[in-house]
Amino acid sequence: MEEYLIIIVRTIFLYAVILFIFRVMGKREIGELSLLDLVVFIMIAEMAVLAIEEPKSELVNTLLPMGVLMLIQITTAFLSIKSKKFRELVDGKPTVLISHGKIDEKAMRQQRYNFDDLLLQLREKDVSNVADVEFAILEPSGTLSVIKKEDKKGQGSLTLPLILDGVIQQNHLEMIGKNEFWLRKRLREKEYHNLEEISFCSFQNGQFYVDLRDK
C-alpha cells in the first residue's frame, strides 16, 4: 500500500514538474515542434516514466537531467532568436517545393519528399490541381504551406521576408522578381538607410512592412 501511495505522489509531483518545464520552455503547437523540441520532450517524458516505475530511486536522479534539458532548450531558443544561422542549423529552414506552379524536383529529393506526400498534403489543403498552386513551401515542422493562384493579389498573399536580422534574403527577392538595388532604393525612400537595423522586412500586396531591432 505504501508503495502505491509513493507512486501516486510521484506521479502528481512529476506532472507538476513537467508542466512547469514546458511552460518555461515556451508555448508551441505540436505541429510546430522542431526536431530538437521533440527530442527534449520525449527524453523528459521517458525520465518521468522511469521515475514513476521505480519508486525506490532518488528523485534527484530524475530532476537533475530534466533541469539540464530545460536549460539546453532555453539556451538554444535564445541563440535561435539572436542568430538566423543557428536557427536554421537547429530547426532547419523552409523549402519551396512549388514556385509559380512549377514543381522543384531537386528540392523534393533533398528533403526526401516524394510525389505521394506532396499530392496528399495538397489534397488536405483542398488543392486538386498542381497548376493552381502559386507557392507550396515545406516548413521546418514538416507541414506544407500552400498559396493558391486565385489568392494572389498584387505581389501575392505569401509573406516572404526580404530582410531577416539585418540580412537581405536574396532568394526571396528572386521569387518576387526583384533585386537588391530595388530593395535598397525603396527602403531609402522610406528613410531606412541602415539595413542592419532592420530585424524584419517584407513586401506584400504592394506594401512594405518594416520592424526595427528592439523598437
N, C-alpha and C positions, 0 to 999 in steps of 0.2 A: 504493500500500500504506500509506503514511504517513497519507494522508487517511482511509482506513478505520479505522486504529488510533485516530486522533483522534475519529472518530465513536463508536467503541466506548467509549472512555474518557469522552467527554462524556455518553453515554447512561447509563453506570453512575453517574457523578457527579451528573447531574441527577435520576436516580431516587432517589438517596440524599437529595438536597436536598428534593425534593417530599415524600418520605416524612417527613422531619423537619418540614417546614412543616405538613403535615396532622396530625401528632401534636401539634404545638404548638397548632394551632387547635382541638383537641378531637376527641373521638370522637362521631360521629353516624352513624346508619344512612343509606343512600342515600335511603330513602323519607322520612326526617325532615328532609332538607336544605331550608332556606329558599331563596327566590329569590336572596337575596344570596350564600348559600353556593354555589349553582350557578354564579352569575356569576364569583365569585372562583376556583372550581375550574377552570372552563372557561378563564379567562384564563391561569391558571398553566400548565395543560396546553398551551395554544396557544404560550405563550412557550417552553416546553421543547422542543416540536416544532421551532419555528423555529431555536432554538439548535443542535439536532442536525442539521438540514438545511443549516445554514450554518456549517460547521466553522471558517471563517476569521474569523467575527465574534467580538468580545470577549465573554467570558463575563459580565463585569461588567454589560454592557448587558441581560443576562437576569436576573442575580441581584438587581440593584438594584430593578427593578419587582416582582419576586417578593417581596422583603423588604417593600416598601411595601404590597403587597396583604395580606401576612401581618399587618402592623401594623394595617391598616384593619380586618381581620377580628377581631383580638384586641380592638381598641378598641370596635367595635360589640357584640361579645359581652359585654364588661364593662358597657357602657352598658345593654344589654338586661337584665342581671341587676339593675342599680340602678334602672331606670325601666320600669314597665309600659307607659307611653305610648310610650316609644321602642321597646320590644319589639314592640308592636302595629303601630307605624309601619313597622318593618323587616320583621318576619316575618308581619304580619297577625294576625288573631285567629279563633278557631273560630266557625263559623256553624251554628246549629241549623236543619237542613232539615226535620226531622220532630219534632214535640213531641206526646207522648201520642197517637200515631197520626195526627196531622193534619199534612199537608204544607204548608210555608210557601212558597207560590209567589213571594212578593215577595223572600224571601231567596235563592231559586234564581235569580231574574232578576238580582239584584245580583251574584251570583257567576258569572253566565253559565253556569249549570249546568242542563242540560235533563233531561227525564224519562228519556231513554235512559241517560244517565250514572248517574242515581240508581238505576234498576232494575238496571243492570249491576253496580254496586257492592253492591247489596243481595243479588243472586244470589251474588256472590262471598263474601258473609257467610252463605250458606245461608238467606237470607230470601226466601220466595216471595210473601208477602202483606204489603203495607204496613201493614195493620191490626194485624199482630203486633209492630210496632216501637213501643217507648216513646219512644226518642230516636234520632235519626240526626244526627250532628254532622260537618260538613265541616271537617277540621283544616287549619291553615295549610300543611301539607305536601301537601295535596290528597287525602289518604286519608279514607275515610268510617268513622267510629266508630259502631257500631250497638249499641244496647241493646234486647234483646227484652223484651216484656212479661212473659213467663214467668220471666225472670231477675230480675224486680223483687221485692225483699223489703223490707218496712218503707218507707223513703224511697227505695229503689231501689239498683241496682248501679252507677249512674253517679256518679262523683265530681265534684261541682260545687263549685268554690272559692267560698266565701261572702265571704272576705276575701283579698285579694292585696296584699302590700306595704302593709298598713295601710288599704287602701281597700275599702269594702263593695261587693260586686258585686250591685247591685240586680236585674239581670235574672236572675241565678241564684236569688235569693230568690223572685222571682215564679214561677220554674219549679217550685220545690218547695212553692209555696203559702204562703210565709211573708213576713214584713215585717221592717223594720229594728228595730222595737221588740222583736219576739220575739227576734231575734238578740242584741241588746244585753242583754236581760233574762237570757237563758240563759247568756251568757258571764259576766255579773256573778255569777251563781250559782256559777260555776266559778272565781271570783276573777280574772277577766280584765276589768279596768276600763278600761285604756287600749288601744283597738283599734289605735292607730298602732304599738304594739309587736309586733303580730301580723304575721308575714310570710305565713302561710298558714293558712287555717281552712276546714274542710269539714264537712259533716253527712251522714253516710251510715249507713244501717241503724240509725237512732235514736241514733247516737253521734257526738260531736264529735271531730275531730282538729285540734289547735292546735299550730302551730310558731311560737315567738317569734323575733324577729330576733337572729341571732348567739348563740343559746342552745341 
